[in-house]
């Protein structure tokens, strides 16, 4: 049996609320608010609300103020609003629609009309959410497949020569950073988001031609002979030929971009590169960018024929033209991203590559006051999937979920569940587990160290579990939103904890 849809009725008149409930019947679960302030508080606690019926004229916070708040936090994109009011002014209606309402019903209203409009709105939004979920799932699947493909390619090339299997991943990261800085500096190249995605993906194929180069040449520790160097240089032409000979339409953007990068990522701005001696803007911008990324990673990586240069030395060598001449504008971009590039590659060595994308998404969210509906919806789904995954991994164990905005605390132990409210005298996050002040401070200090790239903290603490104090393993996992969190309580808003007892039987917070 499916769960009932949840409606929020916001009206300062109890009689009006009762009338609406009577009209709509028992098919729905109802929440009620007598003013706008209460409505916002309920929305914070119940993001799963399927539809809101909203009056305009109310004390404390009127209907328009509620809509403005919902639009500010993008709630209006997820919760459809039907405004029911005695106001019949065209200006009033226009303002309500401008603020994002789905429908407007004037009092006195017909019961059948109200019921049908509510049903139609709920049906429309339910279908829309299903479509969003389908699309997001498809995006996740494609991205996962793309990541797997890149991983396989990295290991294939890495096993064939002495270069690190991380080389391809590093090229992708450096390529994206350079692209982002380039479009920030200029619009001369007319790069769209689709173009950027294509170049980043195609960059993974830049050295594919090396699979045809003899291993004794690829892995030779000493200086190559002229003949060996000639063979080595042929990898760019070989790679381009491999792509050209594949059974793909050559006019596809990805195929064309991959071909350009494979063939020309060793060309140089002054025309002294290979294989075709292209000069300046004759070299596609995709190949220009991958070329710099390739040189930087080659300099900062250990190879069979050399040790790694440090970041600053590598940047200086590129800027001074010791590795060939590059587009002066791209050299400026490289200089601008140099600190971020250094930090990112250091993190890569700590096996934190997967968090780079999360950081980028978080930064994008922070830079934007509003997100397109599809982006906002996808971000919400991402967070929920991350949350579900974490709880699934720790199923059957003691857990706590805390929301700082609503002040709601939920303790779960198997099938048993207790709920507390921050403004309730019974609310005691630490007393529930008899945790010491010293351990509380350790938890706070540990949370200060988390970031969008390093989300988890583990430690041992003494806790009261089922009435007995015992040493437990505490596992903290944070989720990051578009809001900046500063206090302990606000940090807990995005905190989902799991605690595992030493013997593995229990797990919590």
C-alpha positions as CSV (number, residue, x, y, z in Angstrom):
1,X,0.0,0.0,0.0
2,X,1.5,3.3,-1.1
3,X,1.9,6.2,1.4
4,X,-0.5,9.1,1.4
5,X,0.6,12.3,-0.2
6,X,1.3,15.0,2.3
7,X,-0.4,18.5,2.1
8,X,0.5,21.6,4.1
9,X,-2.5,24.0,4.6
10,X,-1.4,27.5,5.6
11,X,-4.3,29.7,6.7
12,X,-4.9,31.8,9.9
13,X,-8.5,30.6,10.0
14,X,-9.0,27.2,11.5
15,X,-12.4,27.1,9.9
16,X,-10.9,27.5,6.4
17,X,-8.4,24.8,7.1
18,X,-11.1,22.4,8.2
19,X,-13.2,23.2,5.1
20,X,-10.3,22.4,2.8
21,X,-9.6,19.1,4.6
22,X,-13.3,18.2,4.3
23,X,-13.3,19.0,0.6
24,X,-10.1,17.0,-0.2
25,X,-11.0,14.1,2.0
26,X,-9.0,11.4,3.8
27,X,-6.8,10.5,0.8
28,X,-4.1,12.8,2.1
29,X,-2.0,13.4,5.2
30,X,-2.3,17.0,6.5
31,X,-0.1,19.4,8.2
32,X,-1.4,22.8,9.2
33,X,0.1,26.3,9.9
34,X,-1.8,29.4,11.0
35,X,0.8,31.8,9.8
36,X,3.8,32.1,7.4
37,X,6.4,31.6,10.2
38,X,4.9,28.3,11.2
39,X,4.8,27.3,7.5
40,X,8.5,27.9,7.0
41,X,9.3,25.9,10.2
42,X,7.2,23.0,8.9
43,X,8.9,23.1,5.5
44,X,12.3,22.9,7.2
45,X,11.3,19.8,9.0
46,X,9.3,18.2,6.2
47,X,11.0,18.7,2.8
48,X,8.9,15.7,1.6
49,X,5.7,17.8,1.5
50,X,3.9,17.2,-1.8
51,X,1.8,20.4,-2.1
52,X,1.1,23.5,-0.1
53,X,-2.2,25.4,0.0
54,X,-1.4,29.0,0.9
55,X,-3.4,32.0,2.0
56,X,-2.2,35.5,1.4
57,X,-3.3,37.6,4.4
58,X,-1.9,36.2,7.6
59,X,-0.3,37.5,10.8
60,X,3.5,37.5,11.4
61,X,4.4,36.5,7.8
62,X,2.0,36.7,4.9
63,X,1.7,34.5,1.9
64,X,3.9,36.6,-0.4
65,X,6.7,36.6,2.3
66,X,6.5,32.8,2.4
67,X,6.8,32.6,-1.3
68,X,9.8,34.9,-1.3
69,X,11.5,32.8,1.4
70,X,10.8,29.6,-0.6
71,X,12.2,31.1,-3.8
72,X,15.3,32.3,-2.0
73,X,16.1,28.7,-0.8
74,X,14.8,27.1,-4.1
75,X,12.0,25.3,-2.2
76,X,9.5,26.7,-4.7
77,X,11.0,24.4,-7.3
78,X,10.3,21.3,-5.3
79,X,7.1,22.1,-3.4
80,X,4.2,23.2,-5.7
81,X,2.1,26.0,-4.2
82,X,-1.6,26.6,-4.8
83,X,-2.7,29.9,-3.5
84,X,-6.3,30.2,-2.1
85,X,-7.4,33.7,-1.3
86,X,-10.3,36.1,-1.5
87,X,-8.1,38.6,-3.2
88,X,-9.2,38.9,-6.9
89,X,-6.9,41.7,-8.0
90,X,-5.0,41.0,-11.3
91,X,-1.9,42.6,-9.8
92,X,-2.1,40.3,-6.7
93,X,-2.5,37.2,-8.9
94,X,0.3,38.3,-11.2
95,X,2.6,38.9,-8.2
96,X,1.8,35.4,-6.9
97,X,2.5,33.7,-10.2
98,X,5.8,35.7,-10.6
99,X,6.8,34.3,-7.2
100,X,6.4,30.8,-8.4
101,X,2.9,29.5,-7.5
102,X,1.4,26.7,-9.6
103,X,-2.2,27.7,-9.4
104,X,-4.5,30.4,-7.9
105,X,-8.0,29.7,-6.6
106,X,-10.2,32.6,-5.5
107,X,-12.7,32.4,-2.6
108,X,-15.6,31.6,-2.5
109,X,-14.5,28.5,-4.4
110,X,-16.2,25.5,-5.8
111,X,-15.4,22.2,-3.9
112,X,-15.1,20.2,-7.1
113,X,-12.7,22.8,-8.7
114,X,-10.5,22.8,-5.6
115,X,-10.3,19.0,-5.5
116,X,-9.6,18.7,-9.2
117,X,-6.9,21.4,-9.3
118,X,-5.1,19.8,-6.3
119,X,-5.2,16.4,-8.0
120,X,-3.9,17.8,-11.3
121,X,-1.1,19.7,-9.6
122,X,0.0,16.6,-7.6
123,X,-0.1,14.4,-10.6
124,X,1.9,16.9,-12.7
125,X,4.6,17.2,-10.1
126,X,4.7,13.5,-9.4
127,X,5.4,12.8,-13.0
128,X,8.0,15.5,-13.2
129,X,9.9,14.1,-10.2
130,X,9.8,10.6,-11.8
131,X,11.2,12.0,-15.0
132,X,13.9,13.9,-13.0
133,X,14.9,10.7,-11.2
134,X,15.0,8.7,-14.5
135,X,17.3,11.4,-16.1
136,X,19.5,11.6,-13.0
137,X,19.9,7.9,-12.8
138,X,20.9,7.8,-16.5
139,X,23.4,10.6,-16.0
140,X,24.9,8.8,-13.0
141,X,25.1,5.5,-15.0
142,X,26.8,7.3,-18.0
143,X,29.2,9.1,-15.7
144,X,30.0,5.9,-13.9
145,X,30.6,4.1,-17.2
146,X,32.8,6.9,-18.3
147,X,34.8,6.8,-15.1
148,X,35.3,3.0,-15.4
149,X,36.4,3.4,-19.1
150,X,39.0,6.0,-18.1
151,X,40.2,3.9,-15.2
152,X,40.6,0.9,-17.5
153,X,42.4,3.1,-20.1
154,X,44.7,4.5,-17.4
155,X,45.7,1.0,-16.2
156,X,46.2,-0.3,-19.7
157,X,48.6,2.5,-20.6
158,X,50.2,2.4,-17.2
159,X,50.9,-1.3,-17.4
160,X,52.5,-0.8,-20.9
161,X,55.0,1.8,-19.9
162,X,56.6,3.3,-16.8
163,X,54.4,6.3,-16.6
164,X,52.0,6.4,-13.7
165,X,48.5,5.1,-14.3
166,X,47.3,8.4,-12.7
167,X,48.7,10.3,-15.6
168,X,45.4,10.3,-17.5
169,X,43.5,11.4,-14.5
170,X,45.9,14.2,-13.8
171,X,45.6,15.4,-17.4
172,X,41.8,15.5,-17.0
173,X,42.0,17.6,-13.8
174,X,44.7,20.0,-15.2
175,X,42.8,20.4,-18.5
176,X,39.6,21.3,-16.7
177,X,41.3,23.8,-14.5
178,X,43.0,25.5,-17.4
179,X,39.7,25.6,-19.4
180,X,37.8,27.1,-16.5
181,X,40.5,29.8,-16.1
182,X,40.6,30.4,-19.9
183,X,36.8,31.1,-20.2
184,X,37.0,33.3,-17.1
185,X,39.7,35.4,-18.8
186,X,38.3,35.6,-22.3
187,X,35.4,34.6,-24.5
188,X,37.6,34.6,-27.6
189,X,37.3,30.8,-28.1
190,X,33.5,30.6,-27.6
191,X,33.7,27.5,-25.4
192,X,30.4,26.2,-24.1
193,X,29.9,23.8,-21.2
194,X,29.4,21.1,-23.8
195,X,32.7,22.0,-25.4
196,X,34.5,21.9,-22.0
197,X,33.0,18.4,-21.3
198,X,34.1,17.1,-24.7
199,X,37.7,18.4,-24.3
200,X,38.0,17.0,-20.7
201,X,36.8,13.6,-21.9
202,X,38.8,13.5,-25.1
203,X,42.0,14.5,-23.1
204,X,42.0,10.9,-21.7
205,X,42.8,9.6,-25.2
206,X,45.8,11.9,-25.8
207,X,48.5,9.2,-25.5
208,X,46.5,6.2,-26.7
209,X,49.0,5.8,-29.6
210,X,51.6,4.7,-27.1
211,X,50.1,1.2,-27.0
212,X,51.8,0.7,-30.4
213,X,55.2,1.9,-29.2
214,X,57.7,-0.9,-28.2
215,X,58.0,-1.2,-24.4
216,X,61.8,-1.2,-24.6
217,X,61.6,2.4,-26.0
218,X,58.8,3.5,-23.7
219,X,60.6,2.3,-20.6
220,X,64.2,3.0,-21.6
221,X,65.9,4.6,-18.6
222,X,68.5,6.5,-20.6
223,X,68.5,8.9,-23.5
224,X,66.7,7.8,-26.7
225,X,68.6,7.6,-29.9
226,X,67.5,9.6,-32.9
227,X,65.8,6.6,-34.4
228,X,64.1,5.7,-31.1
229,X,63.0,9.3,-30.6
230,X,61.5,9.2,-34.1
231,X,59.5,6.1,-33.2
232,X,58.4,7.7,-29.9
233,X,57.1,10.8,-31.6
234,X,55.0,8.7,-33.9
235,X,52.6,7.9,-31.1
236,X,50.6,11.1,-31.8
237,X,50.0,10.1,-35.4
238,X,49.3,6.5,-34.4
239,X,46.7,7.6,-31.9
240,X,45.0,9.9,-34.4
241,X,44.9,7.1,-36.9
242,X,43.4,4.7,-34.4
243,X,40.6,7.1,-33.8
244,X,40.2,7.8,-37.5
245,X,40.0,4.1,-38.2
246,X,37.4,3.4,-35.6
247,X,33.8,2.6,-36.7
248,X,32.5,6.0,-35.5
249,X,31.0,8.9,-37.5
250,X,34.0,11.2,-37.9
251,X,31.8,14.3,-37.7
252,X,30.8,13.5,-34.1
253,X,32.2,16.3,-31.8
254,X,33.9,13.9,-29.4
255,X,35.6,11.9,-32.2
256,X,36.8,15.1,-33.9
257,X,38.1,16.6,-30.6
258,X,39.8,13.4,-29.6
259,X,41.5,13.2,-33.0
260,X,42.7,16.8,-32.7
261,X,44.2,16.2,-29.2
262,X,45.9,12.9,-30.2
263,X,47.5,14.3,-33.3
264,X,48.5,17.8,-32.1
265,X,49.1,17.8,-28.3
266,X,52.9,18.0,-29.1
267,X,52.6,21.0,-31.4
268,X,54.1,24.2,-30.1
269,X,53.1,27.9,-30.3
270,X,56.3,28.8,-32.3
271,X,55.8,26.0,-34.9
272,X,58.6,23.8,-33.5
273,X,56.4,20.9,-32.3
274,X,55.3,17.7,-34.1
275,X,54.0,16.0,-36.2
276,X,52.8,18.8,-38.5
277,X,54.7,21.9,-37.3
278,X,51.5,23.9,-36.6
279,X,52.0,27.4,-35.3
280,X,49.9,29.7,-33.1
281,X,46.2,29.5,-33.4
282,X,46.6,26.9,-36.2
283,X,46.7,24.5,-33.2
284,X,43.1,23.8,-31.8
285,X,42.7,25.2,-28.4
286,X,41.8,21.7,-27.1
287,X,45.3,20.4,-28.1
288,X,47.0,23.6,-26.8
289,X,45.5,23.1,-23.3
290,X,46.2,19.3,-23.1
291,X,49.7,20.0,-24.3
292,X,50.4,22.2,-21.2
293,X,48.7,19.8,-18.9
294,X,50.7,16.9,-20.3
295,X,54.0,18.8,-19.9
296,X,53.2,19.8,-16.3
297,X,52.4,16.3,-15.2
298,X,55.4,14.9,-17.0
299,X,57.6,17.3,-15.1
300,X,56.1,16.7,-11.7
301,X,55.9,12.8,-12.1
302,X,58.7,10.2,-11.6
303,X,59.6,8.6,-15.0
304,X,62.1,5.8,-15.8
305,X,64.5,8.4,-17.2
306,X,64.1,11.1,-14.5
307,X,63.1,12.1,-11.0
308,X,60.1,14.4,-10.4
309,X,60.5,18.1,-10.4
310,X,58.7,20.0,-7.6
311,X,55.7,22.1,-8.5
312,X,57.3,25.5,-8.5
313,X,60.3,24.3,-10.6
314,X,57.9,22.8,-13.2
315,X,55.8,26.0,-13.5
316,X,59.0,28.0,-13.9
317,X,60.4,25.7,-16.6
318,X,57.1,26.0,-18.6
319,X,56.9,29.7,-18.2
320,X,60.5,30.2,-19.3
321,X,60.0,28.1,-22.4
322,X,62.3,25.3,-21.4
323,X,59.7,22.8,-22.6
324,X,58.7,24.6,-25.8
325,X,56.7,27.7,-26.5
326,X,53.0,27.9,-25.5
327,X,50.1,30.3,-26.0
328,X,50.9,33.4,-23.8
329,X,47.3,33.5,-22.7
330,X,47.4,29.9,-21.5
331,X,50.7,30.6,-19.7
332,X,48.8,33.4,-17.8
333,X,46.0,30.9,-17.0
334,X,48.6,28.4,-15.7
335,X,50.1,31.0,-13.5
336,X,46.7,31.9,-12.0
337,X,45.8,28.3,-11.3
338,X,49.2,27.3,-10.0
339,X,48.3,27.3,-6.3
340,X,45.1,25.4,-6.8
341,X,46.9,23.0,-9.2
342,X,49.6,22.3,-6.6
343,X,47.0,21.6,-3.8
344,X,44.9,19.4,-6.1
345,X,47.8,17.2,-7.2
346,X,49.0,16.7,-3.7
347,X,45.6,15.6,-2.7
348,X,45.6,13.2,-5.6
349,X,48.6,11.5,-4.2
350,X,46.6,10.9,-1.0
351,X,44.0,9.0,-3.1
352,X,41.3,11.8,-2.8
353,X,40.7,12.2,-6.5
354,X,37.0,11.4,-6.2
355,X,36.4,14.4,-3.9
356,X,37.6,17.0,-6.4
357,X,34.3,16.9,-8.3
358,X,32.4,17.3,-5.1
359,X,34.5,20.3,-4.2
360,X,33.9,21.9,-7.6
361,X,30.1,21.3,-7.3
362,X,30.1,22.8,-3.9
363,X,32.0,25.9,-5.1
364,X,29.6,26.3,-8.0
365,X,26.6,26.2,-5.7
366,X,28.2,28.7,-3.3
367,X,28.9,31.1,-6.3
368,X,25.3,31.1,-7.4
369,X,22.3,32.7,-5.7
370,X,20.0,30.5,-7.6
371,X,20.3,27.2,-9.5
372,X,18.3,25.9,-12.5
373,X,15.6,23.5,-11.4
374,X,17.4,20.5,-12.9
375,X,20.7,21.4,-11.2
376,X,19.0,21.9,-7.8
377,X,17.0,18.7,-8.1
378,X,20.1,16.7,-9.1
379,X,22.0,18.1,-6.2
380,X,19.2,17.2,-3.8
381,X,19.1,13.7,-5.2
382,X,22.9,13.4,-4.9
383,X,22.8,14.3,-1.3
384,X,20.0,11.8,-0.6
385,X,21.8,9.1,-2.5
386,X,25.0,9.7,-0.5
387,X,22.9,9.7,2.8
388,X,21.2,6.4,1.8
389,X,24.5,4.8,0.8
390,X,26.0,5.7,4.2
391,X,23.1,4.4,6.2
392,X,22.9,1.2,4.1
393,X,26.5,0.5,4.9
394,X,25.8,0.8,8.6
395,X,22.4,-0.8,8.6
396,X,21.2,-2.6,11.7
397,X,23.4,-0.4,13.9
398,X,22.8,2.5,16.3
399,X,22.6,5.8,14.4
400,X,21.7,9.4,15.0
401,X,20.5,12.0,12.5
402,X,20.4,15.7,13.5
403,X,19.1,18.7,11.6
404,X,20.2,22.0,13.1
405,X,17.6,24.1,11.3
406,X,14.6,22.2,12.6
407,X,16.4,21.1,15.8
408,X,15.1,17.5,15.2
409,X,17.2,14.6,16.6
410,X,16.4,11.0,15.7
411,X,18.0,8.1,17.5
412,X,17.6,4.7,15.8
413,X,18.6,1.3,17.3
414,X,17.4,-1.5,15.1
415,X,13.7,-1.1,14.8
416,X,13.4,1.2,17.8
417,X,13.4,4.9,17.1
418,X,13.3,8.0,19.5
419,X,12.7,11.6,18.4
420,X,13.8,14.7,20.3
421,X,13.3,18.4,19.6
422,X,15.9,21.0,20.4
423,X,13.5,23.4,22.1
424,X,12.2,20.4,24.2
425,X,13.6,20.0,27.7
426,X,14.3,16.3,27.0
427,X,16.7,17.2,24.2
428,X,20.2,16.1,25.2
429,X,22.5,15.0,22.4
430,X,25.4,14.2,24.7
431,X,23.5,13.0,27.7
432,X,21.9,10.2,25.6
433,X,25.3,8.6,25.3
434,X,27.0,9.9,28.5
435,X,29.9,11.3,26.5
436,X,32.6,13.2,28.4
437,X,33.5,16.9,27.9
438,X,36.9,15.9,26.7
439,X,35.5,13.6,24.0
440,X,33.0,16.3,23.0
441,X,35.9,18.6,22.4
442,X,37.7,16.0,20.4
443,X,34.6,15.6,18.2
444,X,34.3,19.3,17.7
445,X,38.0,19.6,16.8
446,X,37.7,16.7,14.3
447,X,34.7,18.3,12.6
448,X,36.7,21.5,12.2
449,X,39.1,19.5,10.0
450,X,36.5,18.1,7.6
451,X,36.0,19.5,4.2
452,X,34.1,18.7,1.0
453,X,37.2,16.6,-0.1
454,X,37.7,14.9,3.3
455,X,34.3,14.1,4.7
456,X,34.9,11.4,7.2
457,X,36.4,11.3,10.7
458,X,36.9,8.2,12.9
459,X,38.0,8.0,16.5
460,X,37.5,5.9,19.7
461,X,35.3,7.3,22.5
462,X,33.7,6.0,25.7
463,X,29.9,5.9,25.3
464,X,26.9,4.5,27.0
465,X,25.3,1.9,24.8
466,X,22.2,0.2,26.0
467,X,22.9,1.3,29.6
468,X,26.6,0.3,29.7
469,X,29.6,2.5,29.2
470,X,32.0,0.9,26.7
471,X,34.7,1.9,24.2
472,X,33.3,2.4,20.8
473,X,34.5,3.4,17.3
474,X,32.9,6.7,16.3
475,X,32.4,7.3,12.6
476,X,31.4,10.8,11.4
477,X,30.3,11.5,7.8
478,X,29.4,15.0,6.7
479,X,27.3,16.2,3.8
480,X,28.0,19.6,2.3
481,X,25.4,22.2,1.2
482,X,25.4,25.7,-0.3
483,X,25.3,27.2,3.2
484,X,28.4,28.0,5.2
485,X,28.4,26.4,8.6
486,X,30.3,27.9,11.5
487,X,28.9,26.7,14.8
488,X,28.9,23.2,16.2
489,X,25.1,23.0,16.0
490,X,25.0,24.1,12.3
491,X,27.8,21.7,11.4
492,X,25.6,18.9,12.8
493,X,22.9,19.9,10.3
494,X,24.7,18.0,7.6
495,X,26.2,15.4,9.9
496,X,25.2,11.8,9.7
497,X,27.1,9.7,12.2
498,X,27.7,6.0,12.6
499,X,29.4,4.5,15.6
500,X,30.7,1.0,15.6
501,X,31.5,-0.9,18.9
502,X,34.9,-2.6,19.0
503,X,33.4,-6.0,18.7
504,X,31.4,-4.9,15.7
505,X,28.0,-5.5,17.1
506,X,26.8,-2.0,17.5
507,X,27.3,1.2,15.6
508,X,26.0,4.7,16.3
509,X,26.0,8.4,16.2
